[in-house]
């Protein structure tokens, strides 16, 4: 069996016509290299699926790329669709065609690429279905809901040969690229630690009450691959993040970004050990993940990453909402969306570089310049073969790392990982958490 590193290096020709559970996807023609036939001067027609929040920023950024057009928007909630139509008219100057069922989007041969900004339990299954339909894919982080899907998505990208990029937009920040290059050149000596954190004060989500499904919402399609549950009043449209059926907790919701930057800057791949401490400390409500968590990831070369997540209850003393600091034998560098700062061993500021552009720190619906850069990189990879800033084979390792952090928290002990394959070693309880239960007929398959 191929090791993960060998697998990532291999390429595979594409073919289509595979089913995602009961959702049959039609065949598409490919060029000899596995890519769909598209000239560098042709306009890309794209669809945005899931249009409530994050999609606002994606839509705005797509609109700034002159060779692309939002041809279709898709959501399972009519109210969200109506609000998005207004947003598109104001932002793009037109209202794209609308679909409520994403399968109809994938059947449309005029669509070249899809942007997936749905709840997280849909990210990998929908991305895989899109690849099977011959589409390029931009998928919001995390790229999967569990380790099984994570590996399957990487296999699907290799099989179908399309461009897949994850929405970890700081990878396209010029200052972060510059900072990482300077780290590689030894500006802070031998690097050994990446320190990532997220700092917020989210309120209680309460105890949900079962209520009738809103007439505007297709609750069955919203759930998709997830086992069926009754609709309740504290899930849709945002709090699904904190339920294990649909979400992945704060380590994925925001930790993915800073952990990714630390991994990139340290030049590390799959962790050797993963441990996590913390719990749910604040409110008595339906929140199912740790709301305060400290995860540690160690690597074969002695490097390590820590992630401190404070979802509910501000970190003290006062700190910014998020950040990543890389420590070396000669100093440290902080890498944020807004720029980077270089410090010597005494903590003296040596250099401060700011990221050019507007709203670089905004990440949800703000339409920040990092989204513009990251999406342009995705489109350029499709059109002219530009090197991706976040190819899924690499981005999936960050998502894997966060999944392992959640599993370590769940079982309450250190996980030992095969650094070649990413598999959990000799821990039956932990390995049971690799894959979720799927609604019959909806499990993603290749």
N, C-alpha and C positions, 0 to 999 in steps of 0.2 A: 504493500500500500504506500502511496506517495506521502511523504511528510508534507506539512503545511507549507514550508518554505519552497519545496520543490513544486508543489501544486500551484502556488502563486506565480511562479516563474513560467509555467507552461501556458500555451495558448491553445485554443480549440476553435474549430470552424463552427459556424452557427447553422441551425435549422430550426423550424418552428412546427407548430401543430400539436403541442402538448396541452393537457388539460390541467387546470387548477381545480381539483375536486370535480364538482359538477359543471364548472364553468369552461366550456369549450372555446378555444381560441383558434382563429383561422390561420391558414398558412400564408406566409409572405415570401417574396423573392429577395435574395441577397446577392451582393457582389461576391466575387471570388474570395475576398479577404474577410467575409462575414459581415461587413458593414452594408447597411442599406445604401442604395445608389442615390447620392445627393451631391450636387455640384457645390463648390465653394461660394458661388454667387447666388444660389437659390435660397429662398426664405424658408426658415424652419417654422412649421406649424406645430404649436405645442398645446397641451391640455394641462390645466391645473386642477388637481383632484383633492378635495377638502379645502374649502375656501373661507373658513371663518377668521382665523387670526394670522398665523404664520404666512399663509398664502398671500396676504396683503403685501407683505414685503417682497415676496417672490414675484408677484404680478407686477409691482412697480419696477423691479429690477429687470424683468423680461422686457418691459416696455421701453427700456433705455437701450436695448440691443436692436439696432435697426434691421438686422437680417432675421429677426424672429417676430412671431405674432402669436398672441394668445387666441387660439381659434375656438377652444371649448373650455368651459369651466364646469365642474361637477361637484355635487354635494348631495347628501341624503336628506337634508333639511331645507324645506322651501323657504323658511324665514331667513336662513343664512344665505341662500341663493339670491333672494330679493335684495338684501343688504349689499351683497357683493356686486350685483348688477349696477347698483348706484355707484359703488366704489370704482368699478371698471370704467363707467362712463366718465367719471370725474378724473380718473388717473390716466386711462388709456385713450379716452375720447371716443370709445365705442363699447358696445356690450357684446361679448363673445356669445356663440351658441351655448346652450345649456343642456346638460344631461344630468339625470339623477342617479343613473346606474352606470358605474364606471366600466362595466363590460361593454356597453355600447360605445364608449370612448375608444376602447382597445380594438373594437371591430372596425373603426374608421381608418381606412388606409391612407387618408390624407394627413394623419397625425404622425409626426416624426419623433416626438419626445413627450414624456409626461413628467409632471412635477407632483410629487406625492407629499401632501401636508395633512394627512388624516391622523386620527388617533393611532398610537404606536402599534397596536395589535394588527393593524392593516399594512404596516410599512413593507415588510418583506414579502408577504403573500401577494400584495398588489404589484410590487416591483418585479417579482418573478413572473407573474401573469403578463405584465407589460413587456418583459423581455421575450416571452414566448410569442407575443403578438408582433414582434419585430420593432419595438420602440426603444429608444434611448431613455434613460431614467435618471432623474434627479430626485433623490429621496431624503427627506428630512431625517435628522438624527433622532433617536438611534435607528440604525438601518434594520433592526430586527427586534422582536419581542423576546427571543430566547436564543440559546446557543445553536439549537437545531436549525432554526431559520437562518441564523447568521451564516453558517457554513453552506447551507443550500443556496443562499443568494449569491455567494462568491462562485459556487459551482455553476449557477445559471448564467452569470455574466461571462464566464469562460466558455460555456457551451454555445451561447447565442452571439457572442462577439460584439455586443453593443456597448456604448459608453454608459457607465453608471457612476454617479458622483453623489457623495453624501453631503448634507448641508452643514458641515463644520466650517463655516465661512471664514474663520480667522486664518485658516491655511492660505487664504488669498490676500491676507494683509501684507503690504509691502514691508512694513516695519518688522513684522514677525518673521518674514522670510529673511530680512537683513540680520535680525538678531540671531536666528538659528544659524545662519552662515557664519557669523562672527564667533558663535560658540564652537562651531566646527573648526574654526581657525585658531582656537585656543585663547580667546580674549579673557575668559575667566578660568583658564587652566583646565585641569581635569575635572569634568563635571561628574557629580555623584548623586544629586538629589533633585527631584522635581516636586514642588509643593503647590498643590492646587486647592482652591477653596471656593465655596459659594455661600453667600450670606443673605438671608431674607427673613421675613417675619410673616409667613403665611398664616391666615386665620383658620378657624375650625371649619370643616366641611359638614359638620353636623351628623345626625343619624338619618339616613335616607328613608323616605316613606314611599311605599309602592303606590303609584298613581297610573292613570290611563296614559298610554303613549300619545304625545301630541299628534294631532291630525296631519301636521306638516312634516313629520319625521318618519322615515322608513327605518324602524328600529331593528328589523330583521337584517337588513343590509348593513346597517351601522355595526351590528355585532359580527356579521360575516364569519370569519374562521373561529371566533370565540364561542364556547359553549353558551347556550341560551340562558338568559336571566330575565327576570321581570324588570320592567322599567321603573326607576325610582328618581326622586326629584333632586338628587345631589350628584349625578353622574355627568350628564350632558349639559353644556357643551365643553367643559374644561376639567372638571374634577376626576374624570376617568384616569388621569395621571396617577392617582394615589390608590387605585384598585389593581390588584395583581392580574385580574382577568384581562384588563385592557392596557394598563400602563406599566411602567418599569421604575417608578420612583425618581427621586431627585438626582441620584447618582447618574442616571441616564438623561433626565430632563435638562439638567444643566451641567452636571459633572462631566458629561461626555466632552464638552468643549475644552475645559481646562486640563483634564486628564490627557486628552488628545495632544494639546500643546506641549505638555510635559514629556510625553512619549516621543513626540517629534524632535524636541530639542535635545533630549538625552540620547536619541538614536537607538531606542530599545524596541523590541518586538513583543514577544509573548512572555508574560511574567513567569517566574519560577515558583513563587508562593503568593498567595492572596489571603489577607486576613481583614476582618472588619469588626468594629466595635460600635456600639451605640444602641439606639432604640427609639421608641415613640414615647416622648416625655411630656408633651404639652397638653393636648386636649383629648377628652374622651369622645371620640367620634369614629367615623368609618374609615379613616386613613389607615392603610394596611402596610405601609413601609416604615422604615426608620425615618423619623423627622430630624434627627441629629445623628450623624454617622461619621466615623473616622475609618477610612480604608487605607491599607498599605499594600503595595505591590513591589516585590523584590525581583531582581534579575540576575542572570548568571554572572554578569561582570561586576557585581557588587553595587550597582546602581539601584535606586529605589524611588518610588513615587508615593506620596501621601495625598489623600483627598479628604478635606474636612467639609462636610456638608451641613449647614445650619438652615433647614427649610423654615423652621418655626422657632423663633427666638434669636435675636441678633447676636452675632459674635461681638465680644468686648475684649479689649478696647475697640473703639469704632474703626471699622475697616470698610473699604469699598465693597460693592456687592459681589464681586468675583475677581479672580486673578490667578496667575501662575508665576511662580518664581523658580528659577533654575540656579542651583548652588554649585560652585566649583572651588578648586583649591586656591584661586586667586581673586575670587569675588562672586558676584551674583547678578543676574539679569531678571527683571520682571517683564513678562510679556503679556500685554493686554490688547484688547481690540483697538484701543486708542493709541497704542504705541509701545515703546519699550524703554526701560531705564537701566543703566549700568551702574553698579556699585562696587567699591573696593571692599576688602575684607573688614575694614572698620565701619562700613556702612555709609561712606561718603559717596554722594552722587557724582559720577564721572561724566555721564552723558545721558541725555534724554531726547528721544526721537518721537515725534508725534505723527500719527497716521493722517495722511491727507484725505480730504473728503468730508462730506456731511454725515452726521448721525452714525458715526462708526461704532458707537457703543450700543446702539439699539439692535435688538435681536428678534423681537416678536413681530409686530406689525409696523415697525418704524421705517422700513425701506432704507436701511443704512447702506453706505457705500461699499461695505464688505460684501453684501449680498450681490451688488452690481458686479463686482470683480469676480466673485466666485461663480456666478451664473455665466458671465462672459467667458470664463475659462472652460466651463462645461460646454457651451456652444462652440467655442473655438476648437475644442477637442473633437467634436462631431464634424465640423465643417472643414477644418484644415489640419487636423491631427496634432493640435497643440498638446503638450504634456499636461496631464491632469494634476491639479493641486491636491485632490483627494480621491484617487481611484478607489473603488470599493474593496479591492484586495487588501489595501492598507487600512482604510477607514474601518473595515470590519474588525480589525484587530483591536482598535480602541473600543468598539462596541462590545467585543468579546471580553475585554478587560473589565468593563463595567458590569456585564452580566456575572462574571466571576465574583466581583465585589458583592453583588446582591446575594449570590449563592452562599458565600462565606458568612454573610450576615445571617442568613436563614438557618444554616446548620450550626453556627456558633463556634466555629473552629477554623484553623488555618487550612487552606486548600493547597495541595501540591500539584503542580501542573507540568505536563510534558511540554517543554519549550519548543519542540519541533512540530507538534500536532495541535497543541492547545487543549488536549484532553485532560480531564481531572483524573488524578491517579488514586487508585485504591480507596475510594470513598463512595460506597454504594448509595448512601442517603443523598449525597451531593449530586451524584450522577443522575438520580431520578429527576432532578430539577433542570436537566439539560433541555427537555422538551415539554411543551404544554399539552393539554388535552384539546382536541379540535372538534368543532361541530361536525357531525357526519357529513361527508361529501365536500368539506371545505379545506382539508389539509393540503398545503402546498406540496407539489411533487414535481420531479423532473422525469 
